[in-house]
């Protein structure tokens, strides 16, 4: 592939990426859909609090299990 052909392809790709990024920004602005709007959505939700408590209980058990050293006994 010639350097000129490669430059043309890169230029075309850069133009396409710029176009897609602009469309994405417009869509997000129009819809207002953004990950930041979910912050605080579950504050005070008892169901979510229960899920978090259960997750922490499972993590605690996993950590305890990982820290427990298993000793194998050799039987003769």
PyMOL Python script that loads the backbone (N, CA, C, O; Angstrom):
from pymol import cmd

cmd.read_pdbstr("""\
ATOM      1  N   UNK A   1       0.855  -1.173   0.000  1.00  0.00           N
ATOM      2  CA  UNK A   1       0.000   0.000   0.000  1.00  0.00           C
ATOM      3  C   UNK A   1       0.901   1.237   0.000  1.00  0.00           C
ATOM      4  O   UNK A   1       1.850   1.341   0.778  1.00  0.00           O
ATOM      5  N   UNK A   2       0.584   2.138  -0.869  1.00  0.00           N
ATOM      6  CA  UNK A   2       1.413   3.338  -0.984  1.00  0.00           C
ATOM      7  C   UNK A   2       1.146   4.291   0.178  1.00  0.00           C
ATOM      8  O   UNK A   2       0.040   4.322   0.716  1.00  0.00           O
ATOM      9  N   UNK A   3       2.154   5.064   0.562  1.00  0.00           N
ATOM     10  CA  UNK A   3       1.964   6.022   1.659  1.00  0.00           C
ATOM     11  C   UNK A   3       0.821   7.000   1.389  1.00  0.00           C
ATOM     12  O   UNK A   3       0.100   7.386   2.309  1.00  0.00           O
ATOM     13  N   UNK A   4       0.658   7.396   0.134  1.00  0.00           N
ATOM     14  CA  UNK A   4      -0.415   8.341  -0.204  1.00  0.00           C
ATOM     15  C   UNK A   4      -1.787   7.703   0.006  1.00  0.00           C
ATOM     16  O   UNK A   4      -2.699   8.331   0.544  1.00  0.00           O
ATOM     17  N   UNK A   5      -1.920   6.451  -0.424  1.00  0.00           N
ATOM     18  CA  UNK A   5      -3.177   5.737  -0.247  1.00  0.00           C
ATOM     19  C   UNK A   5      -3.481   5.572   1.244  1.00  0.00           C
ATOM     20  O   UNK A   5      -4.625   5.733   1.671  1.00  0.00           O
ATOM     21  N   UNK A   6      -2.462   5.252   2.026  1.00  0.00           N
ATOM     22  CA  UNK A   6      -2.629   5.107   3.474  1.00  0.00           C
ATOM     23  C   UNK A   6      -3.065   6.434   4.092  1.00  0.00           C
ATOM     24  O   UNK A   6      -3.957   6.452   4.940  1.00  0.00           O
ATOM     25  N   UNK A   7      -2.461   7.524   3.689  1.00  0.00           N
ATOM     26  CA  UNK A   7      -2.842   8.844   4.211  1.00  0.00           C
ATOM     27  C   UNK A   7      -4.299   9.143   3.898  1.00  0.00           C
ATOM     28  O   UNK A   7      -5.019   9.666   4.748  1.00  0.00           O
ATOM     29  N   UNK A   8      -4.742   8.817   2.684  1.00  0.00           N
ATOM     30  CA  UNK A   8      -6.136   9.066   2.299  1.00  0.00           C
ATOM     31  C   UNK A   8      -7.079   8.242   3.161  1.00  0.00           C
ATOM     32  O   UNK A   8      -8.114   8.736   3.607  1.00  0.00           O
ATOM     33  N   UNK A   9      -6.719   6.983   3.396  1.00  0.00           N
ATOM     34  CA  UNK A   9      -7.567   6.124   4.224  1.00  0.00           C
ATOM     35  C   UNK A   9      -7.648   6.636   5.658  1.00  0.00           C
ATOM     36  O   UNK A   9      -8.723   6.652   6.257  1.00  0.00           O
ATOM     37  N   UNK A  10      -6.509   7.053   6.205  1.00  0.00           N
ATOM     38  CA  UNK A  10      -6.486   7.592   7.572  1.00  0.00           C
ATOM     39  C   UNK A  10      -7.320   8.872   7.640  1.00  0.00           C
ATOM     40  O   UNK A  10      -8.077   9.066   8.592  1.00  0.00           O
ATOM     41  N   UNK A  11      -7.188   9.732   6.652  1.00  0.00           N
ATOM     42  CA  UNK A  11      -7.977  10.972   6.615  1.00  0.00           C
ATOM     43  C   UNK A  11      -9.469  10.658   6.586  1.00  0.00           C
ATOM     44  O   UNK A  11     -10.257  11.308   7.273  1.00  0.00           O
ATOM     45  N   UNK A  12      -9.859   9.653   5.783  1.00  0.00           N
ATOM     46  CA  UNK A  12     -11.270   9.276   5.684  1.00  0.00           C
ATOM     47  C   UNK A  12     -11.765   8.723   7.022  1.00  0.00           C
ATOM     48  O   UNK A  12     -12.876   9.036   7.451  1.00  0.00           O
ATOM     49  N   UNK A  13     -10.952   7.910   7.672  1.00  0.00           N
ATOM     50  CA  UNK A  13     -11.337   7.357   8.979  1.00  0.00           C
ATOM     51  C   UNK A  13     -11.468   8.456  10.024  1.00  0.00           C
ATOM     52  O   UNK A  13     -12.415   8.457  10.809  1.00  0.00           O
ATOM     53  N   UNK A  14     -10.532   9.381  10.038  1.00  0.00           N
ATOM     54  CA  UNK A  14     -10.603  10.484  11.000  1.00  0.00           C
ATOM     55  C   UNK A  14     -11.853  11.318  10.775  1.00  0.00           C
ATOM     56  O   UNK A  14     -12.495  11.740  11.737  1.00  0.00           O
ATOM     57  N   UNK A  15     -12.206  11.559   9.531  1.00  0.00           N
ATOM     58  CA  UNK A  15     -13.420  12.330   9.231  1.00  0.00           C
ATOM     59  C   UNK A  15     -14.653  11.583   9.705  1.00  0.00           C
ATOM     60  O   UNK A  15     -15.574  12.192  10.250  1.00  0.00           O
ATOM     61  N   UNK A  16     -14.683  10.281   9.506  1.00  0.00           N
ATOM     62  CA  UNK A  16     -15.834   9.466   9.935  1.00  0.00           C
ATOM     63  C   UNK A  16     -15.962   9.448  11.455  1.00  0.00           C
ATOM     64  O   UNK A  16     -17.068   9.552  11.985  1.00  0.00           O
ATOM     65  N   UNK A  17     -14.847   9.318  12.151  1.00  0.00           N
ATOM     66  CA  UNK A  17     -14.871   9.326  13.622  1.00  0.00           C
ATOM     67  C   UNK A  17     -15.375  10.670  14.128  1.00  0.00           C
ATOM     68  O   UNK A  17     -16.189  10.716  15.051  1.00  0.00           O
ATOM     69  N   UNK A  18     -14.911  11.747  13.546  1.00  0.00           N
ATOM     70  CA  UNK A  18     -15.359  13.085  13.935  1.00  0.00           C
ATOM     71  C   UNK A  18     -16.862  13.225  13.727  1.00  0.00           C
ATOM     72  O   UNK A  18     -17.557  13.791  14.571  1.00  0.00           O
ATOM     73  N   UNK A  19     -17.356  12.719  12.622  1.00  0.00           N
ATOM     74  CA  UNK A  19     -18.794  12.765  12.326  1.00  0.00           C
ATOM     75  C   UNK A  19     -19.585  11.971  13.371  1.00  0.00           C
ATOM     76  O   UNK A  19     -20.590  12.456  13.890  1.00  0.00           O
ATOM     77  N   UNK A  20     -19.137  10.772  13.673  1.00  0.00           N
ATOM     78  CA  UNK A  20     -19.825   9.919  14.648  1.00  0.00           C
ATOM     79  C   UNK A  20     -19.812  10.558  16.031  1.00  0.00           C
ATOM     80  O   UNK A  20     -20.823  10.528  16.733  1.00  0.00           O
ATOM     81  N   UNK A  21     -18.686  11.135  16.428  1.00  0.00           N
ATOM     82  CA  UNK A  21     -18.601  11.796  17.730  1.00  0.00           C
ATOM     83  C   UNK A  21     -19.582  12.958  17.820  1.00  0.00           C
ATOM     84  O   UNK A  21     -20.226  13.152  18.851  1.00  0.00           O
ATOM     85  N   UNK A  22     -19.695  13.725  16.751  1.00  0.00           N
ATOM     86  CA  UNK A  22     -20.643  14.839  16.736  1.00  0.00           C
ATOM     87  C   UNK A  22     -22.084  14.362  16.855  1.00  0.00           C
ATOM     88  O   UNK A  22     -22.888  14.965  17.567  1.00  0.00           O
ATOM     89  N   UNK A  23     -22.408  13.278  16.154  1.00  0.00           N
ATOM     90  CA  UNK A  23     -23.761  12.723  16.240  1.00  0.00           C
ATOM     91  C   UNK A  23     -24.051  12.223  17.645  1.00  0.00           C
ATOM     92  O   UNK A  23     -25.147  12.423  18.169  1.00  0.00           O
ATOM     93  N   UNK A  24     -23.080  11.583  18.244  1.00  0.00           N
ATOM     94  CA  UNK A  24     -23.248  11.071  19.605  1.00  0.00           C
ATOM     95  C   UNK A  24     -23.477  12.214  20.594  1.00  0.00           C
ATOM     96  O   UNK A  24     -24.358  12.130  21.450  1.00  0.00           O
ATOM     97  N   UNK A  25     -22.696  13.264  20.477  1.00  0.00           N
ATOM     98  CA  UNK A  25     -22.869  14.420  21.379  1.00  0.00           C
ATOM     99  C   UNK A  25     -24.258  15.026  21.231  1.00  0.00           C
ATOM    100  O   UNK A  25     -24.903  15.361  22.225  1.00  0.00           O
ATOM    101  N   UNK A  26     -24.719  15.167  19.993  1.00  0.00           N
ATOM    102  CA  UNK A  26     -26.059  15.729  19.752  1.00  0.00           C
ATOM    103  C   UNK A  26     -27.137  14.831  20.353  1.00  0.00           C
ATOM    104  O   UNK A  26     -28.090  15.321  20.959  1.00  0.00           O
ATOM    105  N   UNK A  27     -26.990  13.542  20.188  1.00  0.00           N
ATOM    106  CA  UNK A  27     -27.979  12.600  20.714  1.00  0.00           C
ATOM    107  C   UNK A  27     -28.043  12.678  22.233  1.00  0.00           C
ATOM    108  O   UNK A  27     -29.128  12.724  22.813  1.00  0.00           O
ATOM    109  N   UNK A  28     -26.885  12.693  22.871  1.00  0.00           N
ATOM    110  CA  UNK A  28     -26.852  12.766  24.339  1.00  0.00           C
ATOM    111  C   UNK A  28     -27.468  14.073  24.806  1.00  0.00           C
ATOM    112  O   UNK A  28     -28.242  14.088  25.762  1.00  0.00           O
ATOM    113  N   UNK A  29     -27.130  15.168  24.140  1.00  0.00           N
ATOM    114  CA  UNK A  29     -27.674  16.470  24.523  1.00  0.00           C
ATOM    115  C   UNK A  29     -29.189  16.496  24.356  1.00  0.00           C
ATOM    116  O   UNK A  29     -29.895  17.018  25.219  1.00  0.00           O
ATOM    117  N   UNK A  30     -29.693  15.943  23.264  1.00  0.00           N
ATOM    118  CA  UNK A  30     -31.127  15.965  22.986  1.00  0.00           C
ATOM    119  C   UNK A  30     -31.899  15.086  23.965  1.00  0.00           C
ATOM    120  O   UNK A  30     -32.941  15.487  24.481  1.00  0.00           O
ATOM    121  N   UNK A  31     -31.385  13.895  24.214  1.00  0.00           N
ATOM    122  CA  UNK A  31     -32.099  12.955  25.072  1.00  0.00           C
ATOM    123  C   UNK A  31     -31.840  13.191  26.545  1.00  0.00           C
ATOM    124  O   UNK A  31     -32.635  12.794  27.397  1.00  0.00           O
ATOM    125  N   UNK A  32     -30.746  13.828  26.839  1.00  0.00           N
ATOM    126  CA  UNK A  32     -30.384  14.028  28.235  1.00  0.00           C
ATOM    127  C   UNK A  32     -30.003  12.719  28.907  1.00  0.00           C
ATOM    128  O   UNK A  32     -29.916  12.646  30.133  1.00  0.00           O
ATOM    129  N   UNK A  33     -29.775  11.685  28.107  1.00  0.00           N
ATOM    130  CA  UNK A  33     -29.422  10.385  28.673  1.00  0.00           C
ATOM    131  C   UNK A  33     -27.921  10.334  28.875  1.00  0.00           C
ATOM    132  O   UNK A  33     -27.138  10.387  27.926  1.00  0.00           O
ATOM    133  N   UNK A  34     -27.555  10.234  30.101  1.00  0.00           N
ATOM    134  CA  UNK A  34     -26.161  10.259  30.475  1.00  0.00           C
ATOM    135  C   UNK A  34     -26.036   9.450  31.762  1.00  0.00           C
ATOM    136  O   UNK A  34     -26.961   9.448  32.574  1.00  0.00           O
ATOM    137  N   UNK A  35     -24.932   8.776  31.962  1.00  0.00           N
ATOM    138  CA  UNK A  35     -24.761   7.956  33.152  1.00  0.00           C
ATOM    139  C   UNK A  35     -24.868   8.768  34.433  1.00  0.00           C
ATOM    140  O   UNK A  35     -25.226   8.228  35.479  1.00  0.00           O
ATOM    141  N   UNK A  36     -24.560  10.063  34.363  1.00  0.00           N
ATOM    142  CA  UNK A  36     -24.585  10.890  35.581  1.00  0.00           C
ATOM    143  C   UNK A  36     -25.988  11.095  36.126  1.00  0.00           C
ATOM    144  O   UNK A  36     -26.151  11.418  37.303  1.00  0.00           O
ATOM    145  N   UNK A  37     -26.986  10.916  35.305  1.00  0.00           N
ATOM    146  CA  UNK A  37     -28.352  11.126  35.804  1.00  0.00           C
ATOM    147  C   UNK A  37     -28.802  10.000  36.735  1.00  0.00           C
ATOM    148  O   UNK A  37     -29.826  10.131  37.406  1.00  0.00           O
ATOM    149  N   UNK A  38     -28.052   8.897  36.784  1.00  0.00           N
ATOM    150  CA  UNK A  38     -28.424   7.794  37.661  1.00  0.00           C
ATOM    151  C   UNK A  38     -27.878   7.953  39.079  1.00  0.00           C
ATOM    152  O   UNK A  38     -28.279   7.220  39.983  1.00  0.00           O
ATOM    153  N   UNK A  39     -26.971   8.902  39.278  1.00  0.00           N
ATOM    154  CA  UNK A  39     -26.398   9.107  40.605  1.00  0.00           C
ATOM    155  C   UNK A  39     -27.511   9.500  41.581  1.00  0.00           C
ATOM    156  O   UNK A  39     -28.274  10.434  41.338  1.00  0.00           O
ATOM    157  N   UNK A  40     -27.580   8.773  42.670  1.00  0.00           N
ATOM    158  CA  UNK A  40     -28.574   9.054  43.693  1.00  0.00           C
ATOM    159  C   UNK A  40     -29.954   8.493  43.411  1.00  0.00           C
ATOM    160  O   UNK A  40     -30.884   8.724  44.184  1.00  0.00           O
ATOM    161  N   UNK A  41     -30.103   7.766  42.326  1.00  0.00           N
ATOM    162  CA  UNK A  41     -31.421   7.245  41.957  1.00  0.00           C
ATOM    163  C   UNK A  41     -31.959   6.261  42.990  1.00  0.00           C
ATOM    164  O   UNK A  41     -33.174   6.123  43.136  1.00  0.00           O
ATOM    165  N   UNK A  42     -31.072   5.576  43.708  1.00  0.00           N
ATOM    166  CA  UNK A  42     -31.517   4.565  44.664  1.00  0.00           C
ATOM    167  C   UNK A  42     -31.324   4.991  46.110  1.00  0.00           C
ATOM    168  O   UNK A  42     -31.442   4.168  47.017  1.00  0.00           O
ATOM    169  N   UNK A  43     -31.034   6.251  46.335  1.00  0.00           N
ATOM    170  CA  UNK A  43     -30.849   6.735  47.696  1.00  0.00           C
ATOM    171  C   UNK A  43     -32.146   6.554  48.481  1.00  0.00           C
ATOM    172  O   UNK A  43     -33.216   7.006  48.072  1.00  0.00           O
ATOM    173  N   UNK A  44     -32.015   5.884  49.612  1.00  0.00           N
ATOM    174  CA  UNK A  44     -33.176   5.671  50.464  1.00  0.00           C
ATOM    175  C   UNK A  44     -34.071   4.518  50.033  1.00  0.00           C
ATOM    176  O   UNK A  44     -35.082   4.254  50.684  1.00  0.00           O
ATOM    177  N   UNK A  45     -33.729   3.837  48.970  1.00  0.00           N
ATOM    178  CA  UNK A  45     -34.522   2.706  48.484  1.00  0.00           C
ATOM    179  C   UNK A  45     -34.183   1.483  49.338  1.00  0.00           C
ATOM    180  O   UNK A  45     -33.052   0.998  49.310  1.00  0.00           O
ATOM    181  N   UNK A  46     -35.158   0.989  50.090  1.00  0.00           N
ATOM    182  CA  UNK A  46     -34.925  -0.124  51.013  1.00  0.00           C
ATOM    183  C   UNK A  46     -34.502  -1.393  50.265  1.00  0.00           C
ATOM    184  O   UNK A  46     -33.674  -2.155  50.767  1.00  0.00           O
ATOM    185  N   UNK A  47     -35.050  -1.624  49.095  1.00  0.00           N
ATOM    186  CA  UNK A  47     -34.662  -2.799  48.309  1.00  0.00           C
ATOM    187  C   UNK A  47     -33.195  -2.752  47.935  1.00  0.00           C
ATOM    188  O   UNK A  47     -32.494  -3.760  48.030  1.00  0.00           O
ATOM    189  N   UNK A  48     -32.729  -1.596  47.512  1.00  0.00           N
ATOM    190  CA  UNK A  48     -31.324  -1.448  47.143  1.00  0.00           C
ATOM    191  C   UNK A  48     -30.436  -1.580  48.375  1.00  0.00           C
ATOM    192  O   UNK A  48     -29.350  -2.154  48.293  1.00  0.00           O
ATOM    193  N   UNK A  49     -30.877  -1.064  49.502  1.00  0.00           N
ATOM    194  CA  UNK A  49     -30.100  -1.192  50.729  1.00  0.00           C
ATOM    195  C   UNK A  49     -29.934  -2.666  51.106  1.00  0.00           C
ATOM    196  O   UNK A  49     -28.862  -3.079  51.549  1.00  0.00           O
ATOM    197  N   UNK A  50     -30.981  -3.445  50.930  1.00  0.00           N
ATOM    198  CA  UNK A  50     -30.920  -4.878  51.225  1.00  0.00           C
ATOM    199  C   UNK A  50     -29.932  -5.574  50.283  1.00  0.00           C
ATOM    200  O   UNK A  50     -29.156  -6.426  50.717  1.00  0.00           O
ATOM    201  N   UNK A  51     -29.959  -5.220  49.021  1.00  0.00           N
ATOM    202  CA  UNK A  51     -29.024  -5.792  48.048  1.00  0.00           C
ATOM    203  C   UNK A  51     -27.588  -5.463  48.454  1.00  0.00           C
ATOM    204  O   UNK A  51     -26.719  -6.334  48.414  1.00  0.00           O
ATOM    205  N   UNK A  52     -27.335  -4.222  48.839  1.00  0.00           N
ATOM    206  CA  UNK A  52     -25.986  -3.819  49.256  1.00  0.00           C
ATOM    207  C   UNK A  52     -25.545  -4.556  50.519  1.00  0.00           C
ATOM    208  O   UNK A  52     -24.389  -4.964  50.627  1.00  0.00           O
ATOM    209  N   UNK A  53     -26.461  -4.726  51.475  1.00  0.00           N
ATOM    210  CA  UNK A  53     -26.111  -5.462  52.691  1.00  0.00           C
ATOM    211  C   UNK A  53     -25.734  -6.903  52.363  1.00  0.00           C
ATOM    212  O   UNK A  53     -24.754  -7.430  52.889  1.00  0.00           O
ATOM    213  N   UNK A  54     -26.509  -7.529  51.503  1.00  0.00           N
ATOM    214  CA  UNK A  54     -26.234  -8.914  51.120  1.00  0.00           C
ATOM    215  C   UNK A  54     -24.899  -9.002  50.363  1.00  0.00           C
ATOM    216  O   UNK A  54     -24.122  -9.932  50.584  1.00  0.00           O
ATOM    217  N   UNK A  55     -24.637  -8.053  49.486  1.00  0.00           N
ATOM    218  CA  UNK A  55     -23.380  -8.046  48.746  1.00  0.00           C
ATOM    219  C   UNK A  55     -22.191  -7.905  49.701  1.00  0.00           C
ATOM    220  O   UNK A  55     -21.177  -8.584  49.535  1.00  0.00           O
ATOM    221  N   UNK A  56     -22.310  -7.039  50.683  1.00  0.00           N
ATOM    222  CA  UNK A  56     -21.226  -6.854  51.651  1.00  0.00           C
ATOM    223  C   UNK A  56     -21.042  -8.116  52.497  1.00  0.00           C
ATOM    224  O   UNK A  56     -19.913  -8.473  52.834  1.00  0.00           O
ATOM    225  N   UNK A  57     -22.138  -8.794  52.840  1.00  0.00           N
ATOM    226  CA  UNK A  57     -22.044 -10.040  53.601  1.00  0.00           C
ATOM    227  C   UNK A  57     -21.286 -11.092  52.788  1.00  0.00           C
ATOM    228  O   UNK A  57     -20.433 -11.800  53.322  1.00  0.00           O
ATOM    229  N   UNK A  58     -21.603 -11.187  51.498  1.00  0.00           N
ATOM    230  CA  UNK A  58     -20.925 -12.151  50.631  1.00  0.00           C
ATOM    231  C   UNK A  58     -19.444 -11.809  50.464  1.00  0.00           C
ATOM    232  O   UNK A  58     -18.594 -12.700  50.472  1.00  0.00           O
ATOM    233  N   UNK A  59     -19.139 -10.524  50.314  1.00  0.00           N
ATOM    234  CA  UNK A  59     -17.738 -10.109  50.173  1.00  0.00           C
ATOM    235  C   UNK A  59     -16.952 -10.429  51.445  1.00  0.00           C
ATOM    236  O   UNK A  59     -15.806 -10.875  51.382  1.00  0.00           O
ATOM    237  N   UNK A  60     -17.575 -10.199  52.590  1.00  0.00           N
ATOM    238  CA  UNK A  60     -16.911 -10.483  53.860  1.00  0.00           C
ATOM    239  C   UNK A  60     -16.609 -11.979  53.972  1.00  0.00           C
ATOM    240  O   UNK A  60     -15.521 -12.368  54.396  1.00  0.00           O
ATOM    241  N   UNK A  61     -17.571 -12.806  53.592  1.00  0.00           N
ATOM    242  CA  UNK A  61     -17.374 -14.253  53.639  1.00  0.00           C
ATOM    243  C   UNK A  61     -16.277 -14.681  52.661  1.00  0.00           C
ATOM    244  O   UNK A  61     -15.465 -15.549  52.982  1.00  0.00           O
ATOM    245  N   UNK A  62     -16.252 -14.087  51.494  1.00  0.00           N
ATOM    246  CA  UNK A  62     -15.214 -14.412  50.511  1.00  0.00           C
ATOM    247  C   UNK A  62     -13.828 -14.034  51.021  1.00  0.00           C
ATOM    248  O   UNK A  62     -12.871 -14.789  50.856  1.00  0.00           O
ATOM    249  N   UNK A  63     -13.727 -12.855  51.643  1.00  0.00           N
ATOM    250  CA  UNK A  63     -12.430 -12.431  52.179  1.00  0.00           C
ATOM    251  C   UNK A  63     -11.975 -13.378  53.290  1.00  0.00           C
ATOM    252  O   UNK A  63     -10.803 -13.748  53.360  1.00  0.00           O
ATOM    253  N   UNK A  64     -12.907 -13.763  54.150  1.00  0.00           N
ATOM    254  CA  UNK A  64     -12.577 -14.664  55.250  1.00  0.00           C
ATOM    255  C   UNK A  64     -12.105 -16.005  54.694  1.00  0.00           C
ATOM    256  O   UNK A  64     -11.130 -16.579  55.177  1.00  0.00           O
ATOM    257  N   UNK A  65     -12.792 -16.488  53.695  1.00  0.00           N
ATOM    258  CA  UNK A  65     -12.424 -17.764  53.080  1.00  0.00           C
ATOM    259  C   UNK A  65     -11.049 -17.676  52.427  1.00  0.00           C
ATOM    260  O   UNK A  65     -10.258 -18.614  52.523  1.00  0.00           O
ATOM    261  N   UNK A  66     -10.758 -16.565  51.767  1.00  0.00           N
ATOM    262  CA  UNK A  66      -9.473 -16.396  51.099  1.00  0.00           C
ATOM    263  C   UNK A  66      -8.336 -16.297  52.101  1.00  0.00           C
ATOM    264  O   UNK A  66      -7.217 -16.723  51.814  1.00  0.00           O
ATOM    265  N   UNK A  67      -8.606 -15.748  53.254  1.00  0.00           N
ATOM    266  CA  UNK A  67      -7.553 -15.576  54.267  1.00  0.00           C
ATOM    267  C   UNK A  67      -7.301 -16.848  55.067  1.00  0.00           C
ATOM    268  O   UNK A  67      -6.236 -17.017  55.660  1.00  0.00           O
ATOM    269  N   UNK A  68      -8.286 -17.739  55.081  1.00  0.00           N
ATOM    270  CA  UNK A  68      -8.149 -18.980  55.827  1.00  0.00           C
ATOM    271  C   UNK A  68      -7.206 -19.893  55.061  1.00  0.00           C
ATOM    272  O   UNK A  68      -7.432 -20.237  53.901  1.00  0.00           O
ATOM    273  N   UNK A  69      -6.163 -20.263  55.741  1.00  0.00           N
ATOM    274  CA  UNK A  69      -5.175 -21.105  55.089  1.00  0.00           C
ATOM    275  C   UNK A  69      -5.573 -22.561  55.268  1.00  0.00           C
ATOM    276  O   UNK A  69      -5.814 -23.028  56.381  1.00  0.00           O
ATOM    277  N   UNK A  70      -5.633 -23.246  54.177  1.00  0.00           N
ATOM    278  CA  UNK A  70      -6.008 -24.656  54.232  1.00  0.00           C
ATOM    279  C   UNK A  70      -4.750 -25.495  54.429  1.00  0.00           C
ATOM    280  O   UNK A  70      -3.765 -25.359  53.703  1.00  0.00           O
ATOM    281  N   UNK A  71      -4.813 -26.338  55.404  1.00  0.00           N
ATOM    282  CA  UNK A  71      -3.686 -27.217  55.708  1.00  0.00           C
ATOM    283  C   UNK A  71      -4.082 -28.620  55.311  1.00  0.00           C
ATOM    284  O   UNK A  71      -5.094 -29.147  55.773  1.00  0.00           O
ATOM    285  N   UNK A  72      -3.272 -29.229  54.444  1.00  0.00           N
ATOM    286  CA  UNK A  72      -3.538 -30.610  54.044  1.00  0.00           C
ATOM    287  C   UNK A  72      -2.736 -31.549  54.931  1.00  0.00           C
ATOM    288  O   UNK A  72      -1.537 -31.370  55.144  1.00  0.00           O
ATOM    289  N   UNK A  73      -3.415 -32.520  55.422  1.00  0.00           N
ATOM    290  CA  UNK A  73      -2.726 -33.509  56.247  1.00  0.00           C
ATOM    291  C   UNK A  73      -2.269 -34.660  55.359  1.00  0.00           C
ATOM    292  O   UNK A  73      -2.988 -35.147  54.486  1.00  0.00           O
ATOM    293  N   UNK A  74      -1.077 -35.049  55.624  1.00  0.00           N
ATOM    294  CA  UNK A  74      -0.539 -36.181  54.875  1.00  0.00           C
ATOM    295  C   UNK A  74      -0.797 -37.424  55.690  1.00  0.00           C
ATOM    296  O   UNK A  74      -0.375 -37.524  56.842  1.00  0.00           O
ATOM    297  N   UNK A  75      -1.491 -38.370  55.091  1.00  0.00           N
ATOM    298  CA  UNK A  75      -1.769 -39.629  55.800  1.00  0.00           C
ATOM    299  C   UNK A  75      -0.846 -40.689  55.260  1.00  0.00           C
ATOM    300  O   UNK A  75      -0.597 -40.784  54.058  1.00  0.00           O
ATOM    301  N   UNK A  76      -0.359 -41.464  56.161  1.00  0.00           N
ATOM    302  CA  UNK A  76       0.572 -42.544  55.760  1.00  0.00           C
ATOM    303  C   UNK A  76       0.034 -43.866  56.110  1.00  0.00           C
ATOM    304  O   UNK A  76       0.677 -44.883  55.849  1.00  0.00           O
TER     305      UNK A  76
END
""", "prot")
cmd.dss("prot")
cmd.show_as("cartoon", "prot")
cmd.util.cbc("prot")
cmd.orient("prot")
